[in-house]
Amino acid sequence: MDMNTLPTIDPTTLGDRVPRRHGKFAPRLAKAFLNKAGWRITGEIPNVSQAVLLAVPHTSNMDGVYAIPTLLALDVDIKLLGKKQLFKLPILSHFLRWAGVIAIDRDKKGSVLQANINRFKTGKPLFLGLSPEGTRGYTDEWKTGFYYLALGADVPILPVAMDYNTKEVRFMPLFYPTGDIETDLPKIYAYYDGVMGRHADNMSGPLQDLSK
């Protein structure tokens, strides 16, 4: 699909199964900020109640400056994972929880995976956003926890691109993991063909390989 033809997402047209924040003022302020910055939210958010969202690429602290307003502008309730150390300051902790950030202990990898599978298994609406690159710097490969989380929870993967080339936060079609990770990963990478991070040199190996 020609990226120039992708529609801008209208939050008022989202399906009834999509988790919502039901904000009043935050969506307007966030939308105004993104408009001023020249960013658009494009693609389509499927009408599902549960999904693992991939935030890719992640090459700069500036990504969060546009990612958080995107969530607020859409009025979609997307939970994010943040290291527990961020929650030590009461004021910051309050803001992070309001924004939908869930504190995790990254030293307990196995328990984090199972805890998040259990969150989905409750059956409650949940969009959980992850950054599979795991760092703002270059990395040879993605962390695969997102894949096993979606597989274990039996939920689809929703790839989302932050494309600095077009200044778009782009929601792409759902991907359903088959259990064959060696076959599935290249298909997931392919969603990001042509996407450009803020710092091209920091883009992960799989994304840089797409342009070779």
Backbone bond lengths (Angstrom), bond angles and torsions (degrees), N, CA, C in turn:
res aa  C-N    CA-C-N  psi(-1)  N-CA   C-N-CA  omega(-1)  CA-C   N-CA-C  phi
1 M - - - 1.459 - - 1.517 110.48 -
2 D 1.343 116.23 137.40 1.459 121.10 176.57 1.517 108.75 -68.01
3 M 1.363 116.01 120.49 1.455 119.63 -176.17 1.529 112.03 -62.66
4 N 1.350 116.60 -22.11 1.458 119.15 -179.78 1.523 111.98 -73.27
5 T 1.345 116.88 -14.12 1.457 120.41 -177.69 1.524 112.47 -99.18
6 L 1.307 118.24 -2.40 1.453 120.64 -178.56 1.531 110.23 -65.40
7 P 1.333 117.23 134.05 1.464 119.71 -178.70 1.527 111.85 -75.80
8 T 1.322 115.31 151.81 1.458 120.53 172.17 1.523 107.87 -76.09
9 I 1.320 116.63 135.58 1.463 120.64 -177.07 1.527 110.16 -75.95
10 D 1.320 115.89 128.60 1.457 122.92 176.40 1.528 108.10 -100.76
11 P 1.336 118.05 111.97 1.474 120.61 -176.90 1.524 113.85 -57.11
12 T 1.339 117.38 -25.77 1.466 120.06 -177.24 1.524 112.28 -74.80
13 T 1.339 117.16 -11.28 1.459 120.02 -177.70 1.525 112.74 -104.41
14 L 1.333 117.54 4.61 1.465 120.19 -178.74 1.520 110.70 -66.18
15 G 1.346 115.09 149.14 1.454 120.51 -178.22 1.519 113.23 -66.88
16 D 1.324 115.64 163.50 1.460 120.86 -174.42 1.526 114.01 -76.11
17 R 1.337 116.93 -8.59 1.462 119.64 179.81 1.524 112.35 -92.59
18 V 1.327 116.84 -15.82 1.464 121.54 -177.24 1.533 109.66 -69.02
19 P 1.343 118.47 128.98 1.478 120.61 178.88 1.530 110.51 -61.43
20 R 1.336 117.11 131.94 1.462 121.03 -177.18 1.526 110.90 -120.43
21 R 1.344 115.33 154.22 1.458 122.14 177.49 1.530 111.89 -89.70
22 H 1.333 115.97 -28.58 1.470 122.39 -177.84 1.530 111.16 60.76
23 G 1.326 114.89 45.16 1.457 119.68 176.66 1.520 111.59 -79.43
24 K 1.315 116.75 160.35 1.462 121.75 -179.71 1.527 111.19 -109.30
25 F 1.317 116.48 -56.64 1.451 120.17 -175.46 1.527 113.32 -99.35
26 A 1.342 116.33 -33.02 1.466 120.21 -176.87 1.527 113.19 -57.37
27 P 1.352 119.77 -42.84 1.474 118.87 -179.96 1.525 112.73 -60.37
28 R 1.317 117.60 -38.70 1.467 120.57 -179.40 1.524 110.71 -67.33
29 L 1.327 115.87 -44.85 1.462 119.59 -179.28 1.518 110.75 -64.98
30 A 1.327 116.59 -42.66 1.463 120.83 -178.97 1.526 111.16 -65.07
31 K 1.324 116.26 -42.17 1.461 120.29 178.97 1.521 110.68 -63.16
32 A 1.333 116.69 -41.07 1.463 121.05 178.92 1.533 110.61 -63.05
33 F 1.331 116.36 -40.22 1.464 120.49 178.78 1.520 110.95 -63.26
34 L 1.331 117.06 -46.71 1.466 120.66 -178.85 1.527 110.97 -64.02
35 N 1.321 116.56 -40.67 1.467 120.18 177.85 1.523 110.49 -60.94
36 K 1.327 115.62 -43.64 1.463 120.41 -179.92 1.527 110.62 -63.50
37 A 1.334 116.08 -37.38 1.465 121.07 -179.10 1.526 112.36 -80.20
38 G 1.329 116.78 -8.95 1.461 120.74 178.04 1.515 115.37 84.68
39 W 1.344 117.06 17.74 1.459 120.68 -178.31 1.528 110.71 -98.78
40 R 1.347 115.05 147.02 1.462 122.31 176.56 1.518 109.68 -121.60
41 I 1.336 116.18 153.66 1.464 122.61 173.64 1.515 106.21 -110.27
42 T 1.335 116.84 114.82 1.459 119.71 -171.81 1.529 112.07 -125.70
43 G 1.344 113.91 173.06 1.457 120.57 179.39 1.509 111.19 98.65
44 E 1.316 115.57 -140.16 1.462 120.64 -178.23 1.523 109.90 -152.43
45 I 1.326 116.21 134.67 1.464 121.17 174.63 1.520 107.31 -97.98
46 P 1.326 117.67 115.57 1.471 120.33 -175.77 1.521 111.32 -67.67
47 N 1.307 115.75 152.67 1.453 120.90 -179.04 1.525 110.45 -84.58
48 V 1.331 115.28 71.79 1.463 122.64 175.80 1.522 108.01 -125.51
49 S 1.313 116.28 156.75 1.459 119.92 -176.38 1.520 112.90 -95.74
50 Q 1.333 117.47 -15.61 1.460 120.64 -178.46 1.533 109.98 -139.93
51 A 1.325 115.43 139.99 1.467 120.49 176.94 1.517 109.36 -169.32
52 V 1.337 115.20 154.36 1.457 122.23 170.31 1.524 106.72 -98.63
53 L 1.330 117.25 118.42 1.459 121.87 -178.82 1.522 110.58 -95.77
54 L 1.318 116.69 135.77 1.460 121.70 177.84 1.523 109.44 -102.90
55 A 1.324 116.90 121.23 1.465 122.08 176.70 1.519 108.31 -99.12
56 V 1.331 116.65 104.80 1.467 122.57 -173.12 1.537 109.03 -143.91
57 P 1.332 119.20 143.04 1.467 127.04 -7.51 1.530 111.60 -84.24
58 H 1.325 115.43 163.13 1.461 121.14 178.22 1.521 107.22 -124.17
59 T 1.338 115.98 100.18 1.463 120.23 -173.93 1.516 113.49 -124.09
60 S 1.359 117.56 -0.87 1.460 119.86 -173.46 1.518 111.02 -157.59
61 N 1.330 115.89 153.13 1.458 120.24 172.88 1.525 111.61 -61.94
62 M 1.327 116.56 -24.42 1.459 121.11 179.62 1.518 112.46 -64.63
63 D 1.324 117.78 -19.63 1.464 120.34 179.81 1.528 110.64 -56.27
64 G 1.325 116.02 -42.13 1.459 120.05 -179.50 1.515 113.12 -66.27
65 V 1.338 116.53 -27.98 1.469 121.49 179.62 1.525 110.41 -62.57
66 Y 1.332 116.72 -30.69 1.461 120.68 178.64 1.532 112.40 -101.24
67 A 1.323 117.01 -27.13 1.465 120.06 -177.36 1.529 111.86 -69.15
68 I 1.328 117.44 -47.20 1.468 120.00 -178.72 1.521 111.13 -62.94
69 P 1.346 120.05 -47.89 1.463 119.15 175.88 1.529 113.26 -59.17
70 T 1.336 116.98 -31.92 1.465 119.69 177.00 1.524 110.82 -60.71
71 L 1.340 116.30 -46.23 1.465 120.59 179.25 1.522 110.74 -61.62
72 L 1.320 115.84 -42.04 1.465 120.08 -178.19 1.524 110.88 -69.96
73 A 1.335 117.28 -40.90 1.464 120.86 -178.86 1.524 111.40 -64.29
74 L 1.323 116.88 -37.09 1.459 121.46 178.87 1.524 112.13 -75.32
75 D 1.336 115.96 -20.23 1.459 122.10 -174.91 1.536 110.91 59.72
76 V 1.339 115.22 29.98 1.463 121.12 176.52 1.521 108.60 -97.44
77 D 1.315 116.69 136.34 1.463 121.53 -179.10 1.531 108.72 -86.71
78 I 1.326 115.37 92.79 1.462 121.46 178.69 1.516 108.93 -109.30
79 K 1.299 116.59 119.33 1.464 121.64 179.03 1.531 109.75 -84.03
80 L 1.312 115.15 142.64 1.455 121.98 177.90 1.523 109.03 -123.19
81 L 1.313 116.88 156.22 1.454 121.53 177.78 1.524 109.54 -102.03
82 G 1.333 116.49 134.38 1.458 121.77 178.38 1.516 110.48 -136.24
83 K 1.320 117.36 144.99 1.458 120.54 -178.66 1.527 109.91 -62.85
84 K 1.320 115.83 143.61 1.462 121.57 -172.70 1.517 112.73 -61.41
85 Q 1.339 117.54 -24.03 1.465 120.47 -178.70 1.532 111.83 -62.44
86 L 1.337 116.83 -25.61 1.460 120.68 -179.84 1.521 112.43 -68.26
87 F 1.326 116.08 -18.43 1.455 120.46 -174.12 1.532 112.99 -94.84
88 K 1.315 118.09 9.29 1.466 120.80 -177.74 1.524 112.34 -72.12
89 L 1.348 117.46 -32.45 1.457 120.91 178.39 1.527 109.10 -86.80
90 P 1.338 117.85 121.99 1.473 121.36 -175.34 1.525 114.09 -54.08
91 I 1.340 117.85 -44.12 1.462 120.20 -177.19 1.534 110.26 -66.40
92 L 1.332 116.30 -45.75 1.458 120.02 178.68 1.516 110.83 -65.05
93 S 1.327 116.44 -39.89 1.455 121.59 179.64 1.526 110.69 -59.48
94 H 1.332 116.58 -43.55 1.463 121.35 -179.61 1.528 110.37 -62.27
95 F 1.336 116.32 -44.43 1.465 120.00 -179.92 1.525 111.13 -64.65
96 L 1.345 117.44 -43.49 1.456 121.24 -177.84 1.529 111.26 -62.32
97 R 1.319 116.17 -41.67 1.466 119.22 179.64 1.526 110.34 -67.10
98 W 1.336 115.97 -39.04 1.460 119.80 177.80 1.528 110.56 -63.20
99 A 1.328 116.08 -36.69 1.464 121.21 -179.67 1.525 112.66 -76.49
100 G 1.330 117.99 -9.91 1.459 121.04 177.57 1.511 115.38 99.07
101 V 1.341 117.02 16.05 1.463 120.43 -179.57 1.531 110.18 -84.85
102 I 1.321 116.34 132.73 1.468 123.02 179.86 1.520 108.56 -105.17
103 A 1.328 117.18 127.63 1.468 121.23 -179.26 1.528 110.51 -73.70
104 I 1.343 116.40 134.03 1.460 120.98 177.78 1.524 109.48 -133.33
105 D 1.320 114.65 156.40 1.456 121.68 174.29 1.523 107.19 -103.89
106 R 1.338 116.60 104.26 1.459 120.89 -174.80 1.521 112.86 -69.40
107 D 1.324 117.63 -11.40 1.457 120.45 177.81 1.522 111.33 -77.62
108 K 1.328 116.90 -12.18 1.458 121.28 -178.44 1.527 108.76 -115.94
109 K 1.332 116.46 69.79 1.452 121.88 -171.47 1.526 113.32 -61.05
110 G 1.316 116.79 -47.12 1.460 119.56 -178.51 1.506 112.50 -62.34
111 S 1.320 117.41 -41.31 1.457 121.27 -178.57 1.521 111.13 -70.29
112 V 1.347 117.18 -32.35 1.466 120.59 177.34 1.524 110.04 -64.98
113 L 1.324 117.30 -44.35 1.464 121.16 178.69 1.516 110.78 -59.82
114 Q 1.328 117.35 -48.54 1.450 120.38 -177.80 1.523 111.80 -67.60
115 A 1.328 116.50 -37.44 1.463 119.93 179.07 1.525 110.68 -61.55
116 N 1.334 116.58 -38.75 1.459 119.40 -179.98 1.522 112.20 -75.83
117 I 1.326 117.34 -33.41 1.467 119.86 172.28 1.524 109.36 -60.17
118 N 1.335 115.80 -42.09 1.461 120.53 179.82 1.521 111.75 -64.21
119 R 1.343 116.87 -34.23 1.467 119.71 177.21 1.528 110.75 -60.79
120 F 1.326 116.16 -41.74 1.459 119.58 178.43 1.531 111.29 -70.08
121 K 1.320 116.75 -36.57 1.457 120.90 -175.15 1.534 112.83 -66.31
122 T 1.334 117.57 -14.64 1.471 119.30 176.15 1.524 111.10 -67.53
123 G 1.325 116.10 -19.23 1.456 120.29 -179.90 1.522 113.48 85.63
124 K 1.328 117.54 -4.47 1.461 120.26 -179.75 1.532 109.90 -74.58
125 P 1.330 117.65 151.17 1.472 120.08 177.91 1.528 110.62 -55.88
126 L 1.330 116.48 133.07 1.462 120.24 -178.72 1.522 110.69 -157.24
127 F 1.320 115.77 118.29 1.455 123.16 166.37 1.522 105.85 -106.79
128 L 1.322 117.23 117.46 1.460 121.55 -177.34 1.524 109.07 -115.36
129 G 1.345 116.23 116.34 1.447 121.11 -177.63 1.519 112.78 -93.67
130 L 1.334 116.71 134.01 1.457 122.71 -179.39 1.529 110.21 -132.62
131 S 1.327 115.94 153.42 1.458 121.64 174.07 1.524 107.95 -110.98
132 P 1.335 118.43 97.26 1.474 121.14 -173.73 1.523 114.16 -65.73
133 E 1.340 117.64 -17.42 1.463 118.75 177.81 1.519 110.90 -72.69
134 G 1.330 117.05 -27.82 1.456 121.58 171.80 1.515 116.07 73.89
135 T 1.323 118.13 0.35 1.458 121.35 -178.20 1.520 108.67 -161.69
136 R 1.338 116.09 157.54 1.471 119.99 176.36 1.526 110.99 -82.63
137 G 1.331 116.77 -15.69 1.452 121.08 -179.72 1.522 111.67 -92.62
138 Y 1.315 115.29 178.36 1.465 120.25 -179.42 1.528 110.84 -65.94
139 T 1.325 114.97 141.34 1.459 121.01 172.71 1.519 108.76 -142.37
140 D 1.330 116.60 144.84 1.463 120.71 -176.22 1.527 112.93 -68.27
141 E 1.314 116.23 -29.11 1.458 119.06 -175.64 1.522 111.02 -150.09
142 W 1.328 116.22 165.58 1.463 121.89 177.74 1.525 109.94 -84.81
143 K 1.311 115.30 150.97 1.459 119.88 168.40 1.527 107.28 -73.05
144 T 1.311 117.14 138.54 1.464 120.18 -171.75 1.526 113.76 -98.51
145 G 1.336 116.57 8.43 1.460 118.89 179.92 1.518 112.96 -57.41
146 F 1.333 117.14 -36.03 1.471 121.04 -179.48 1.521 110.79 -59.50
147 Y 1.341 115.59 -38.18 1.463 120.55 -176.83 1.532 110.40 -68.38
148 Y 1.339 115.68 -47.27 1.458 119.02 -178.43 1.522 111.84 -71.72
149 L 1.325 116.55 -25.08 1.459 120.19 174.02 1.525 110.10 -66.73
150 A 1.328 116.75 -49.97 1.462 120.29 179.40 1.524 111.24 -62.53
151 L 1.328 115.71 -41.22 1.461 120.29 -179.61 1.523 110.76 -65.73
152 G 1.343 116.76 -46.44 1.458 120.64 -178.55 1.516 113.63 -67.35
153 A 1.338 116.06 -31.70 1.467 120.34 -179.29 1.523 111.87 -90.80
154 D 1.352 116.17 -7.66 1.460 121.76 -179.39 1.532 111.18 59.42
155 V 1.344 115.00 49.28 1.461 120.80 177.80 1.530 109.03 -128.20
156 P 1.324 118.13 157.14 1.470 120.31 179.99 1.518 112.32 -78.19
157 I 1.328 114.67 164.76 1.459 123.06 175.38 1.533 107.86 -103.01
158 L 1.322 116.45 131.07 1.465 121.32 178.27 1.529 108.90 -112.50
159 P 1.339 117.62 101.30 1.464 120.31 -179.71 1.537 110.89 -71.39
160 V 1.329 116.12 133.03 1.458 122.16 177.40 1.528 107.80 -128.13
161 A 1.319 117.02 130.80 1.458 121.58 -178.39 1.517 110.37 -111.41
162 M 1.325 116.25 137.49 1.461 121.73 169.16 1.522 106.28 -105.57
163 D 1.328 115.47 98.73 1.453 121.84 -171.51 1.530 110.35 -102.02
164 Y 1.327 115.83 106.51 1.460 120.17 -179.63 1.528 111.24 -74.84
165 N 1.315 117.35 -15.57 1.461 120.52 178.55 1.527 110.97 -69.18
166 T 1.324 116.37 -40.11 1.465 121.99 -179.40 1.526 112.64 -108.17
167 K 1.343 116.18 -3.89 1.471 122.38 -176.03 1.525 110.26 55.61
168 E 1.333 113.52 52.75 1.465 120.93 179.06 1.522 110.60 -128.12
169 V 1.327 115.40 140.47 1.456 121.40 161.80 1.520 103.95 -98.80
170 R 1.342 115.93 112.49 1.457 121.18 -167.01 1.526 111.41 -113.33
171 F 1.324 116.41 120.57 1.464 122.61 176.39 1.530 108.25 -92.61
172 M 1.334 115.92 125.36 1.459 121.12 -172.89 1.533 111.28 -113.16
173 P 1.335 118.01 171.82 1.466 120.44 -174.94 1.531 113.27 -60.33
174 L 1.306 114.84 150.78 1.467 121.36 178.54 1.524 111.22 -62.28
175 F 1.324 114.50 147.88 1.462 120.91 173.11 1.521 107.95 -123.98
176 Y 1.335 116.49 130.62 1.462 121.55 -179.63 1.527 109.18 -105.70
177 P 1.330 117.75 113.11 1.472 120.52 -178.61 1.522 111.35 -63.91
178 T 1.325 115.40 140.86 1.468 120.85 -177.71 1.525 112.72 -97.57
179 G 1.349 115.94 -16.27 1.459 120.04 -173.32 1.511 111.76 102.62
180 D 1.339 117.00 -14.27 1.464 122.67 176.18 1.529 107.25 -97.29
181 I 1.322 116.92 85.97 1.463 120.90 -172.76 1.528 112.48 -64.98
182 E 1.320 118.05 -33.52 1.464 120.73 -179.11 1.527 111.50 -64.51
183 T 1.324 116.35 -31.98 1.461 121.14 177.74 1.527 110.95 -84.32
184 D 1.319 116.49 -36.99 1.461 120.88 -173.86 1.526 113.93 -74.71
185 L 1.328 117.44 -38.98 1.470 119.39 -175.35 1.529 113.14 -57.60
186 P 1.343 119.69 -47.52 1.472 118.47 178.22 1.525 112.76 -58.52
187 K 1.327 117.20 -32.85 1.467 120.80 178.49 1.525 110.71 -68.47
188 I 1.330 116.52 -36.78 1.462 120.68 177.97 1.528 109.98 -70.50
189 Y 1.330 116.22 -43.51 1.471 119.62 177.09 1.535 110.66 -55.23
190 A 1.323 116.28 -39.78 1.465 121.30 -173.74 1.530 112.56 -61.70
191 Y 1.321 117.26 -23.81 1.460 120.25 176.97 1.526 110.58 -58.68
192 Y 1.322 116.16 -28.96 1.463 121.27 -172.61 1.523 113.51 -98.53
193 D 1.311 116.97 14.02 1.461 120.73 177.83 1.531 109.49 -60.80
194 G 1.313 117.30 123.18 1.456 121.94 179.73 1.508 115.22 91.33
195 V 1.322 117.41 -9.98 1.469 121.47 179.52 1.531 109.64 -74.79
196 M 1.311 117.12 140.00 1.456 121.62 -177.80 1.526 110.97 -124.48
197 G 1.330 116.50 126.87 1.459 121.59 175.74 1.513 111.04 -79.78
198 R 1.323 116.81 173.30 1.460 120.48 180.00 1.531 110.96 -61.66
199 H 1.344 115.49 -40.55 1.464 120.75 177.92 1.528 107.91 -117.46
200 A 1.321 116.52 103.22 1.466 121.34 -174.36 1.522 112.70 -58.47
201 D 1.335 117.08 -36.75 1.466 120.35 -177.91 1.523 112.37 -67.89
202 N 1.328 116.87 -21.23 1.460 120.74 -179.71 1.526 113.09 -88.78
203 M 1.308 117.22 -5.99 1.465 119.74 179.72 1.520 109.87 -64.46
204 S 1.312 116.71 144.00 1.458 121.91 -175.26 1.526 111.89 -65.31
205 G 1.327 114.75 159.12 1.439 121.54 -178.86 1.532 114.19 -51.62
206 P 1.351 118.64 -48.67 1.461 119.70 -179.61 1.526 112.81 -57.81
207 L 1.345 118.27 -35.42 1.453 120.35 -179.43 1.518 111.01 -75.84
208 Q 1.328 116.51 -38.94 1.465 119.35 178.52 1.527 110.90 -66.93
209 D 1.325 115.92 -32.24 1.476 119.51 179.47 1.521 111.61 -65.98
210 L 1.333 117.88 -25.58 1.452 120.95 -178.81 1.524 112.42 -63.63
211 S 1.326 115.80 -28.32 1.466 119.85 -176.85 1.518 113.11 -91.91
212 K 1.328 117.23 -0.16 1.465 120.64 -177.89 1.528 111.14 -86.80
